[in-house]
Amino acid sequence: MNVMSEPVETKEREDPVRMHKEAGTLFDAGKFKEARDIFKRTAELYHKAQNYFDSTSMLYKAGEASFALKEYEEAAADFQKSAELSFQKGFDRFGLSALEYARDAYRTLNDKEKVEETEKKIKEAKKKLEEAF
């Protein structure tokens, strides 16, 4: 075993751009669980690199994968995380979309309280966007 090759493999495995593409390919192939796990790890790596837009995007994609797996609580959590980071960084339209998807997950779970709470956030975000124009 070549000890010198191990860090290269780790670095390669942790390349967020490559992982982003790999997760997208897995998602497109219907391998949602594998894709979700990579999307989540990629979101962490992008966040550490201060690439917040791609981090929010990866959280959103993780939510889509969880939704496809019918794991609605996890989907809602991923969409909420994407929305929170989006609003913190000024990606309001993206955050709004993530909130709408979270609301859909809560509806599927028949969690009326969370649906109402999320709809309130959606209304506030839409108002903020309208005021900006």
C-alpha positions as semicolon CSV with decimal commas, in nm:
position;residue;x (nm);y (nm);z (nm)
1;M;0,000;0,000;0,000
2;N;0,133;0,339;-0,096
3;V;0,077;0,573;0,197
4;M;0,128;0,878;-0,024
5;S;-0,176;0,795;-0,240
6;E;-0,426;0,796;0,048
7;P;-0,450;1,177;0,092
8;V;-0,497;1,220;-0,283
9;E;-0,788;0,974;-0,279
10;T;-0,943;1,157;0,016
11;K;-0,900;1,493;-0,153
12;E;-1,044;1,359;-0,479
13;R;-1,336;1,201;-0,298
14;E;-1,402;1,530;-0,122
15;D;-1,398;1,748;-0,436
16;P;-1,736;1,923;-0,417
17;V;-1,758;1,994;-0,790
18;R;-1,700;1,629;-0,877
19;M;-1,936;1,519;-0,600
20;H;-2,201;1,765;-0,721
21;K;-2,187;1,609;-1,070
22;E;-2,183;1,254;-0,931
23;A;-2,487;1,321;-0,712
24;G;-2,674;1,472;-1,008
25;T;-2,599;1,164;-1,217
26;L;-2,717;0,934;-0,938
27;F;-3,032;1,141;-0,894
28;D;-3,107;1,127;-1,266
29;A;-3,059;0,749;-1,255
30;G;-3,318;0,723;-0,976
31;K;-3,061;0,638;-0,708
32;F;-3,208;0,889;-0,470
33;K;-3,063;0,766;-0,140
34;E;-2,707;0,763;-0,271
35;A;-2,760;1,100;-0,438
36;R;-2,907;1,252;-0,121
37;D;-2,612;1,145;0,091
38;I;-2,366;1,300;-0,154
39;F;-2,577;1,616;-0,194
40;K;-2,569;1,665;0,184
41;R;-2,195;1,613;0,212
42;T;-2,138;1,841;-0,087
43;A;-2,352;2,110;0,079
44;E;-2,122;2,094;0,383
45;L;-1,810;2,122;0,167
46;Y;-1,947;2,415;-0,030
47;H;-2,046;2,587;0,293
48;K;-1,697;2,543;0,438
49;A;-1,557;2,695;0,118
50;Q;-1,803;2,987;0,158
51;N;-1,980;2,891;-0,165
52;Y;-2,320;2,951;-0,013
53;F;-2,530;2,943;-0,328
54;D;-2,412;2,595;-0,422
55;S;-2,454;2,490;-0,059
56;T;-2,819;2,599;-0,066
57;S;-2,862;2,426;-0,400
58;M;-2,722;2,098;-0,266
59;L;-2,953;2,112;0,037
60;Y;-3,244;2,172;-0,201
61;K;-3,141;1,874;-0,414
62;A;-3,109;1,660;-0,100
63;G;-3,467;1,762;-0,019
64;E;-3,581;1,661;-0,366
65;A;-3,413;1,323;-0,325
66;S;-3,577;1,270;0,015
67;F;-3,912;1,371;-0,134
68;A;-3,865;1,117;-0,414
69;L;-3,791;0,855;-0,147
70;K;-4,114;0,957;0,029
71;E;-3,911;1,056;0,334
72;Y;-4,108;1,374;0,379
73;E;-3,983;1,477;0,723
74;E;-3,624;1,466;0,602
75;A;-3,724;1,643;0,281
76;A;-3,891;1,922;0,477
77;A;-3,584;1,959;0,701
78;D;-3,351;1,983;0,400
79;F;-3,573;2,238;0,228
80;Q;-3,595;2,441;0,549
81;K;-3,215;2,442;0,582
82;S;-3,184;2,550;0,219
83;A;-3,440;2,828;0,273
84;E;-3,273;2,955;0,592
85;L;-2,930;2,977;0,433
86;S;-3,080;3,129;0,116
87;F;-3,249;3,408;0,311
88;Q;-2,935;3,470;0,520
89;K;-2,728;3,516;0,205
90;G;-2,982;3,713;0,000
91;F;-3,097;3,434;-0,231
92;D;-3,460;3,517;-0,154
93;R;-3,623;3,370;-0,465
94;F;-3,440;3,044;-0,412
95;G;-3,537;3,046;-0,046
96;L;-3,899;3,101;-0,139
97;S;-3,891;2,799;-0,368
98;A;-3,738;2,587;-0,092
99;L;-4,010;2,697;0,150
100;E;-4,281;2,604;-0,099
101;Y;-4,133;2,258;-0,135
102;A;-4,107;2,224;0,246
103;R;-4,475;2,318;0,270
104;D;-4,558;2,045;0,018
105;A;-4,370;1,791;0,230
106;Y;-4,561;1,902;0,541
107;R;-4,889;1,874;0,349
108;T;-4,803;1,520;0,252
109;L;-4,737;1,447;0,620
110;N;-5,070;1,614;0,704
111;D;-4,888;1,839;0,952
112;K;-5,131;2,130;0,949
113;E;-4,938;2,332;1,206
114;K;-4,616;2,317;1,002
115;V;-4,808;2,392;0,682
116;E;-4,954;2,707;0,838
117;E;-4,619;2,810;0,984
118;T;-4,448;2,761;0,647
119;E;-4,724;2,941;0,457
120;K;-4,672;3,240;0,687
121;K;-4,301;3,240;0,602
122;I;-4,386;3,212;0,230
123;K;-4,621;3,509;0,255
124;E;-4,353;3,715;0,433
125;A;-4,091;3,621;0,173
126;K;-4,323;3,709;-0,116
127;K;-4,401;4,046;0,043
128;K;-4,030;4,118;0,085
129;L;-3,966;4,029;-0,281
130;E;-4,255;4,248;-0,399
131;E;-4,124;4,543;-0,196
132;A;-3,781;4,501;-0,356
133;F;-3,923;4,574;-0,700
